[in-house]
Amino acid sequence: MLAAQRQERILERLRREGSVRVTDLVGDLSVSDMTVRRDLDTLEVRGALRKVHGGAVAPEGPRTEEPGFAAKSTLQAAQKHAVARAAAELVEPHSAVGLSAGTTTALVAEYLRERPGLTVITNSLHVAEVFHRSERSDQTVALTGGFRTPSDALVGPLALASVRGINLDTLVLGVHGMAERAGFTTPNLMESDTDHALVEAAETLVVAADSSKWDTVGLSTIAPLDRCDVLVTDDGLAPDARRTLEEHVGRLVITDVPPETG
């Protein structure tokens, strides 16, 4: 088992139970006491946990919190639809497009269902299902293999092997958070590796992130802000955040969110 896989297993148990014991992890991971302690040291340096006598506890703050897909899909729904619609408009027909996992990118897929001639690479079960329902004969969809995360992303060595060596015209990337220093982030170490590989494969990087993602920092950085060619967000973005992003990303697209009715 790779170090990143072990550490993600530790974090999954920590999220589930709130604390972990070294002795339990030794048995669970089938590694030595020293290996577990090195993993805990690494995760503590990254802010993912706090070591205590005999084990570790969850830290304060949201860096490692990863709600499931269903829970996240109810948050900022109007903003996500507006962002997804605008991001989908940036994808050319008859192009190779990557779609990362996430609720916003699943909505992008909905807006791309009728786009002709797409070749789609994704590590998202939900994105693949959207295109499967469209039943278009002129679209090709490839779903990576891998381990399944709480957000229904496929990650790990199989996912990385599927992504490496491909060339994408455009990647639409969903993120957990974005900040000036940390860049675009996720709370999942292995998902970060897969997303980074997708970024490296893309000629054009489009990040689709609603305004609530600003100043949220996940555990692992996927890419710095200046790697982004186009950032699509909504009109709830604060003026200072807008200025910061305009200084760093290639182009900032601000979408209008329709007012609530009823």
Stockholm file with secondary structure:
# STOCKHOLM 1.0

chainA/1-262         MLAAQRQERILERLRREGSVRVTDLVGDLSVSDMTVRRDLDTLEVRGALRKVHGGAVAPEGPRTEEPGFAAKSTLQAAQKHAVARAAAELVEPHSAVGLSAGTTTALVAEYLRERPGLTVITNSLHVAEVFHRSERSDQTVALTGGFRTPSDALVGPLALASVRGINLDTLVLGVHGMAERAGFTTPNLMESDTDHALVEAAETLVVAADSSKWDTVGLSTIAPLDRCDVLVTDDGLAPDARRTLEEHVGRLVITDVPPETG
#=GR chainA/1-262 SS CCHHHHHHHHHHHHHHHSEEEHHHHHHHHTCCHHHHHHHHHHHHHTTSCEEETTEEECCSSSTTCCCCHHHHHTTTHHHHHHHHHHHHTTSCTTCEEEECSSHHHHHHHHHHTTCTTCEEEESBHHHHHHHHHHCCTTCEEEECCCEECTTSBEESHHHHHHHTTCCEEEEEEECSEEETTTEEEESCHHHHHHHHHHHHHEEEEEEECCGGGBTCCCSEEEECGGGCSEEEEETTSCHHHHHHHHHHSSEEEEECCCCCCC
#=GC SS_cons         CCHHHHHHHHHHHHHHHSEEEHHHHHHHHTCCHHHHHHHHHHHHHTTSCEEETTEEECCSSSTTCCCCHHHHHTTTHHHHHHHHHHHHTTSCTTCEEEECSSHHHHHHHHHHTTCTTCEEEESBHHHHHHHHHHCCTTCEEEECCCEECTTSBEESHHHHHHHTTCCEEEEEEECSEEETTTEEEESCHHHHHHHHHHHHHEEEEEEECCGGGBTCCCSEEEECGGGCSEEEEETTSCHHHHHHHHHHSSEEEEECCCCCCC
//
